[in-house]
């Protein structure tokens, strides 16, 4: 955890105290044969003009999952969330700061030892149609959102599960960040530690994953997606990693 980026003051903590409604994200077992907006893999719903993201290495990123954010999830209601990750590079995220904020364009900032990021997380609002091509590696499976009560426990943390909204189940101390635009990032989505996404047979093994047949993200860390409520850029989402 990087102390410079930690936002533990009254402003950051106060904004985080407004807990969003919560939705458990459940992964179905039946392989999809058509494009749907809530899916693991599948055909991404991208805004007009938004190309399929690529890694710093030049390889097209794998679509791990996408979903429509329910309308009651505060400033993110109605957004379409897409999470992409490189199959050839798998590491932890490292934030960079300037003046107490994340650097401008932090979603494109270097990730030492790499010259750029190996992921892209998008929050878009004009994604009406699916891409012509489906994600080729990750098995396309449906996602279902189920409302649930994510009441903080005795430690003030929420359920350790795949979810939208609610309260993060911080594995370490809470981490709060300020976007380069000046808005305090807010918690949106949590991917539990060790979550893997099934891929098609015969693909190269992803580094630091559990083995052939699965892709992971950020070394299998628990991931907390913190997004800019001002929507200053579709990619203004920071993936906090903890374990």
Secondary structure, 3 states (H helix, E strand, C coil): CCHHHCCCCHHHHHHHCCCCCEEEEEEEEEECCCCCCCEECCCCECCCCCCCCECCCCCECEEEEEEECCCCCHHHCCCEEEEEECCCCCCCCCCCEECCEECCCHHHCCECCECCCCEEEEEECCCCCECCCCCCCECCEEEEEEEECCCCCCCCCCCCCCEEECCCCCCCCCCCCECCCCCECEEEEEECCCCCEEECCCCCCCCCCCCCCEECCHHHCEEEEEECCCCCCCCCEEEEEEC
